[in-house]
Amino acid sequence: MRCVIARFPFDLTKSGVLESMKGVKPEPVTGASVIVGRRHYPAKQVGQVITRQDRRDFSTGEVLRAMSRLGFTCRAVPHPPAVDQWSE
């Protein structure tokens, strides 16, 4: 599948992403994540590995969009519970 990440075109396949991520230790997930195999990876870590670009060069949304189109399960940033400002 052809996708654009950080203005560069990439031809990605699900098997290619699985192969690229093989042996990569997941960093702690604090935001949006992608499940590759049985592991949860931060979206930016996946993007860095598959594109070989600096994490500052692309957005999390670009990675999540590409990975979901390839069939990977993606999780967005969990929202903190709402706090009632008048209950204190």
N, CA, C and O of each residue as an XYZ file, in Angstrom:
352
protein
N       0.838     -1.166      0.000
C       0.000      0.000      0.000
C       0.892      1.242      0.000
O       1.866      1.319      0.749
N       0.559      2.176     -0.818
C       1.318      3.426     -0.882
C       0.713      4.426      0.099
O      -0.497      4.653      0.111
N       1.567      5.010      0.912
C       1.113      6.044      1.841
C       2.188      7.118      1.934
O       3.354      6.884      1.615
N       1.775      8.289      2.374
C       2.696      9.411      2.512
C       2.848      9.728      3.992
O       1.870      9.971      4.700
N       4.084      9.721      4.436
C       4.403     10.081      5.816
C       5.511     11.123      5.746
O       6.562     10.880      5.153
N       5.279     12.259      6.341
C       6.234     13.382      6.342
C       6.591     13.781      4.911
O       7.757     14.028      4.601
N       5.584     13.842      4.047
C       5.719     14.260      2.658
C       6.534     13.305      1.793
O       6.869     13.647      0.659
N       6.861     12.113      2.300
C       7.593     11.131      1.517
C       6.699      9.918      1.270
O       6.042      9.443      2.197
N       6.662      9.407      0.034
C       5.840      8.221     -0.250
C       6.545      6.939      0.196
O       7.756      6.788      0.034
N       5.764      6.032      0.755
C       6.274      4.733      1.186
C       5.346      3.649      0.674
O       4.125      3.808      0.695
N       5.920      2.551      0.216
C       5.143      1.374     -0.155
C       5.242      0.405      1.017
O       6.255     -0.275      1.185
N       4.197      0.344      1.819
C       4.203     -0.480      3.023
C       3.293     -1.684      2.858
O       2.257     -1.617      2.198
N       3.700     -2.778      3.469
C       2.862     -3.967      3.558
C       2.809     -4.395      5.010
O       3.698     -4.072      5.798
N       1.774     -5.117      5.353
C       1.643     -5.582      6.730
C       2.813     -6.490      7.094
O       3.374     -6.376      8.184
N       3.181     -7.388      6.186
C       4.302     -8.294      6.469
C       5.616     -7.526      6.576
O       6.484     -7.896      7.367
N       5.774     -6.456      5.787
C       6.979     -5.641      5.868
C       7.097     -4.922      7.199
O       8.187     -4.822      7.764
N       5.972     -4.418      7.701
C       5.979     -3.747      9.011
C       6.295     -4.758     10.106
O       7.084     -4.474     11.008
N       5.675     -5.945     10.030
C       5.954     -6.991     11.026
C       7.433     -7.348     11.032
O       8.029     -7.516     12.096
N       8.028     -7.466      9.849
C       9.451     -7.803      9.742
C      10.323     -6.679     10.294
O      11.306     -6.940     10.987
N       9.968     -5.432      9.989
C      10.749     -4.288     10.480
C      10.724     -4.186     11.998
O      11.717     -3.813     12.622
N       9.572     -4.524     12.590
C       9.417     -4.378     14.038
C       9.913     -5.596     14.811
O       9.974     -5.568     16.040
N      10.266     -6.661     14.101
C      10.758     -7.872     14.769
C      12.049     -7.557     15.520
O      12.990     -7.007     14.950
N      12.084     -7.906     16.783
C      13.270     -7.674     17.597
C      13.377     -6.273     18.179
O      14.336     -5.976     18.891
N      12.409     -5.404     17.890
C      12.424     -4.041     18.433
C      11.686     -4.057     19.768
O      10.521     -4.449     19.840
N      12.373     -3.630     20.818
C      11.767     -3.603     22.149
C      10.825     -2.410     22.259
O      11.232     -1.281     21.983
N       9.571     -2.639     22.657
C       8.629     -1.521     22.782
C       9.027     -0.559     23.896
O       9.429     -0.977     24.982
N       8.908      0.728     23.611
C       9.106      1.754     24.626
C       7.810      1.862     25.431
O       6.769      1.390     24.974
N       7.850      2.468     26.609
C       6.610      2.648     27.376
C       5.593      3.470     26.586
O       5.940      4.491     25.992
N       4.359      3.029     26.581
C       3.294      3.713     25.856
C       2.671      4.764     26.762
O       2.149      4.450     27.831
N       2.733      6.012     26.319
C       2.132      7.105     27.089
C       1.061      7.835     26.290
O       0.362      8.696     26.825
N       0.932      7.498     25.028
C      -0.042      8.163     24.162
C      -0.619      7.171     23.175
O      -0.918      6.030     23.529
N      -0.774      7.604     21.941
C      -1.326      6.756     20.894
C      -0.387      5.573     20.646
O       0.834      5.708     20.714
N      -0.983      4.409     20.357
C      -0.171      3.214     20.177
C      -0.675      2.360     19.025
O      -1.800      2.511     18.549
N       0.206      1.452     18.592
C      -0.099      0.499     17.530
C       0.239     -0.886     18.065
O       1.297     -1.086     18.660
N      -0.657     -1.836     17.854
C      -0.387     -3.213     18.262
C       0.208     -3.934     17.062
O      -0.443     -4.093     16.030
N       1.455     -4.366     17.214
C       2.163     -5.094     16.168
C       2.475     -6.467     16.749
O       3.247     -6.590     17.699
N       1.867     -7.492     16.170
C       1.986     -8.815     16.757
C       1.211     -8.817     18.062
O       0.009     -8.552     18.075
N       1.890     -9.114     19.154
C       1.244     -9.077     20.469
C       1.768     -7.937     21.326
O       1.473     -7.868     22.519
N       2.538     -7.050     20.728
C       3.154     -5.971     21.494
C       2.517     -4.622     21.170
O       2.097     -4.368     20.041
N       2.455     -3.772     22.181
C       1.945     -2.398     22.034
C       3.151     -1.469     21.900
O       4.000     -1.407     22.790
N       3.216     -0.756     20.795
C       4.292      0.193     20.543
C       3.732      1.607     20.471
O       2.623      1.804     19.975
N       4.485      2.598     20.959
C       4.072      3.983     20.719
C       4.055      4.236     19.209
O       4.932      3.755     18.491
N       3.079      4.975     18.732
C       2.946      5.229     17.294
C       4.210      5.876     16.723
O       4.638      5.526     15.623
N       4.797      6.792     17.441
C       6.001      7.471     16.952
C       7.174      6.496     16.805
O       7.983      6.648     15.890
N       7.281      5.498     17.689
C       8.346      4.514     17.583
C       8.163      3.688     16.312
O       9.128      3.437     15.591
N       6.932      3.266     16.037
C       6.658      2.501     14.820
C       7.005      3.339     13.592
O       7.653      2.851     12.666
N       6.574      4.594     13.585
C       6.870      5.472     12.460
C       8.357      5.646     12.226
O       8.814      5.656     11.083
N       9.111      5.784     13.301
C      10.556      5.961     13.179
C      11.209      4.714     12.593
O      12.092      4.818     11.741
N      10.783      3.545     13.039
C      11.382      2.300     12.558
C      11.050      2.060     11.085
O      11.936      1.722     10.301
N       9.791      2.231     10.707
C       9.414      1.887      9.333
C       9.829      2.934      8.301
O      10.003      2.603      7.128
N       9.990      4.199      8.720
C      10.372      5.242      7.764
C      11.843      5.615      7.850
O      12.395      6.198      6.917
N      12.481      5.278      8.970
C      13.878      5.661      9.234
C      14.037      7.182      9.270
O      15.084      7.717      8.906
N      12.988      7.862      9.712
C      13.015      9.311      9.842
C      12.971      9.698     11.311
O      12.571      8.906     12.165
N      13.383     10.918     11.589
C      13.309     11.444     12.936
C      11.842     11.600     13.332
O      11.012     11.962     12.499
N      11.525     11.334     14.570
C      10.142     11.407     15.056
C       9.528     12.789     14.921
O       8.307     12.921     14.846
N      10.349     13.805     14.888
C       9.828     15.172     14.755
C       9.369     15.480     13.335
O       8.708     16.493     13.102
N       9.716     14.608     12.379
C       9.395     14.863     10.979
C       7.993     14.433     10.562
O       7.538     14.799      9.479
N       7.304     13.668     11.394
C       5.972     13.186     11.033
C       5.055     13.270     12.235
O       5.505     13.392     13.374
N       3.759     13.201     11.964
C       2.787     13.279     13.059
C       2.317     11.886     13.450
O       2.423     10.935     12.675
N       1.804     11.787     14.651
C       1.226     10.534     15.119
C       0.061     10.127     14.232
O      -0.113      8.946     13.930
N      -0.735     11.100     13.815
C      -1.889     10.826     12.969
C      -1.514     10.164     11.652
O      -2.223      9.277     11.177
N      -0.403     10.590     11.059
C       0.047      9.974      9.801
C       0.345      8.497     10.000
O      -0.023      7.666      9.169
N       1.011      8.170     11.098
C       1.358      6.772     11.381
C       0.100      5.962     11.679
O      -0.071      4.861     11.156
N      -0.776      6.505     12.517
C      -2.003      5.778     12.856
C      -2.855      5.520     11.621
O      -3.424      4.438     11.474
N      -2.947      6.492     10.747
C      -3.731      6.337      9.524
C      -3.160      5.226      8.645
O      -3.901      4.375      8.151
N      -1.842      5.238      8.453
C      -1.194      4.221      7.617
C      -1.321      2.833      8.240
O      -1.616      1.864      7.541
N      -1.100      2.733      9.552
C      -1.136      1.421     10.200
C      -2.555      0.851     10.225
O      -2.738     -0.355     10.057
N      -3.550      1.696     10.431
C      -4.928      1.196     10.439
C      -5.335      0.744      9.034
O      -6.074     -0.231      8.895
N      -4.869      1.432      7.999
C      -5.161      1.009      6.630
C      -4.513     -0.333      6.304
O      -5.015     -1.083      5.467
N      -3.398     -0.633      6.966
C      -2.737     -1.927      6.765
C      -3.377     -3.038      7.597
O      -3.048     -4.211      7.424
N      -4.278     -2.677      8.487
C      -4.969     -3.687      9.282
C      -4.479     -3.849     10.707
O      -4.905     -4.770     11.403
N      -3.590     -2.970     11.156
C      -3.117     -3.035     12.541
C      -4.120     -2.341     13.455
O      -4.815     -1.413     13.041
N      -4.187     -2.797     14.693
C      -5.050     -2.167     15.683
C      -4.320     -0.965     16.258
O      -3.191     -1.076     16.738
N      -4.979      0.184     16.203
C      -4.394      1.423     16.711
C      -5.253      1.945     17.852
O      -6.479      1.844     17.824
N      -4.597      2.499     18.846
C      -5.293      3.081     19.982
C      -4.927      4.547     20.081
O      -3.752      4.911     20.046
N      -5.935      5.377     20.202
C      -5.706      6.823     20.332
C      -5.294      7.149     21.761
O      -5.292      6.280     22.633
N      -4.954      8.384     21.984
C      -4.572      8.852     23.318
C      -5.791      8.761     24.221
O      -6.843      9.304     23.884
N      -5.674      8.087     25.363
C      -6.821      8.042     26.275
C      -7.065      9.410     26.896
O      -6.130     10.101     27.301
N      -8.321      9.783     26.964
C      -8.677     11.064     27.573
C      -8.799     10.896     29.080
O      -9.379      9.913     29.542
N      -8.266     11.833     29.856
C      -8.418     11.746     31.314
C      -9.896     11.926     31.690
O     -10.640     12.592     30.969
N     -10.314     11.347     32.792
C     -11.697     11.510     33.202
C     -12.015     12.975     33.480
O     -11.169     13.729     33.958
N     -13.228     13.355     33.177
C     -13.656     14.732     33.405
C     -13.719     15.013     34.910
O     -14.135     14.169     35.704
N     -13.304     16.194     35.264
C     -13.339     16.597     36.675
C     -14.396     17.670     36.840
O     -14.423     18.666     36.116
N     -15.255     17.443     37.797
C     -16.304     18.431     38.063
C     -15.696     19.530     38.921
O     -15.357     19.310     40.084
N     -15.562     20.710     38.338
C     -14.898     21.800     39.047
C     -15.705     22.331     40.231
O     -15.157     23.026     41.086
N     -16.991     22.014     40.290
C     -17.840     22.549     41.354
C     -17.998     21.580     42.505
O     -18.668     21.914     43.482
N     -17.416     20.401     42.436
C     -17.650     19.401     43.477
C     -16.682     19.529     44.654
O     -16.803     18.782     45.625
N     -15.760     20.425     44.593
C     -14.762     20.519     45.678
C     -15.254     21.301     46.846
O     -14.530     21.465     47.828
